[in-house]
Amino acid sequence: MTALAEQGVPPGAPSDAVGTDQADTPLRRFLADFFESRVATGALVVLLGIVFIAVFAPWISPTDPYDLATVDIMDNRLPPGSESYTGMIYWLGTDGAGRDLLSAIFYGLRTSLSVGVMSGLIAMVLGSSIGLTAAYFGGRTDTLIMRVVDVQLSFPAILVALILLALLGKGVDKIIIALVAVQWAYYARTVRASALVERRKEYVEAATCLALSHRRILFRHVLPNCLPPLIVVVTVQTAHAISLEATLSFLGIGLPVTEPSLGLLIANGFDYMLSLKYWISIFPGIALLITIVTINLVGDQLRDVLNPRLQR
């Protein structure tokens, strides 16, 4: 009874309730710390809405902006709120090709998030494996891998992507390869730094004495303890990949014009800015800005929650 009283459990409370409360305390504490920030909570709600729009874009978009049968060139550059001769209202206007800008943004978000998430996952798997290998084996292996990482990080990401896309050409698969090539080093360095700390702990030495395989030690014992900083890097690099893809598409070397992209939508309206057709570039730019900002805000809050030393 004394032990229960010290834990804040009133006398007469069932003992199994204590175990239940203690079992879900870490999750409750994580959720409470995350939702303590109203800014992060709002950013998460907006981000979930963006993901919903991206996933269900073919079903919730007013039209398919990349279907030539539904596009009329006579409706080009209509201002927001205009009505076509068929009676359809273009809430955000149309672009130079007569496409509904709202539908084009929905499809562009779908492409941008797909490219960002796919490149981020592939880069995470590749970089994490390389970082774990460098930290676990050390010696010449660690030195060689980290010199390659240092060389990779010494070049601007957009420069490396430009060179790769100039060699590979345009396409969704090509730009994913380019983004993976510029992102894997960040994951490798982050995981290596965390794995070096875990490598010296007793549970790794015990697993080594038990003659467990290197793969089992790395991926079942060391990697789970490296996840908190890795999750934060995933959010930051996903936002970076989305902005980098939009930049490359804006420059005309990312996705082809037949693919929906926020960067291409911004580039399509750039020539009309001086003629006050602002909506063609402004609205896709706002959608891109909101997406990147919300991802960064969620990642910033995750960093504070997962690292107690950064909690405010």
Stockholm file with secondary structure:
# STOCKHOLM 1.0

chainA/1-312         MTALAEQGVPPGAPSDAVGTDQADTPLRRFLADFFESRVATGALVVLLGIVFIAVFAPWISPTDPYDLATVDIMDNRLPPGSESYTGMIYWLGTDGAGRDLLSAIFYGLRTSLSVGVMSGLIAMVLGSSIGLTAAYFGGRTDTLIMRVVDVQLSFPAILVALILLALLGKGVDKIIIALVAVQWAYYARTVRASALVERRKEYVEAATCLALSHRRILFRHVLPNCLPPLIVVVTVQTAHAISLEATLSFLGIGLPVTEPSLGLLIANGFDYMLSLKYWISIFPGIALLITIVTINLVGDQLRDVLNPRLQR
#=GR chainA/1-312 SS CHHHHHTTCCTTCCHHHHHHHHHSHHHHHHHHHHTTCHHHHHHHHHHHHHHHHHHTHHHHSSSCTTCGGGCCGGGTTCCTTEECTTSCEETTCBCTTCCBHHHHHHHHHHHHHHHHHHHHHHHHHHHHHHHHHHHHHCHHHHHHHHHHHHHHHHSCHHHHHHHHHHHHCSSHHHHHHHHHHHHHHHHHHHHHHHHHHHHTSHHHHHHHHTTCCHHHHIIIIIGGGGHHHHHHHHHHHHHHHHHHHHHHHHTTSSSCTTSCCHHHHHHHHHTTGGGTCTHHHHHHHHHHHHHHHHHHHHHHHHHHHHCGGGCC
#=GC SS_cons         CHHHHHTTCCTTCCHHHHHHHHHSHHHHHHHHHHTTCHHHHHHHHHHHHHHHHHHTHHHHSSSCTTCGGGCCGGGTTCCTTEECTTSCEETTCBCTTCCBHHHHHHHHHHHHHHHHHHHHHHHHHHHHHHHHHHHHHCHHHHHHHHHHHHHHHHSCHHHHHHHHHHHHCSSHHHHHHHHHHHHHHHHHHHHHHHHHHHHTSHHHHHHHHTTCCHHHHIIIIIGGGGHHHHHHHHHHHHHHHHHHHHHHHHTTSSSCTTSCCHHHHHHHHHTTGGGTCTHHHHHHHHHHHHHHHHHHHHHHHHHHHHCGGGCC
//
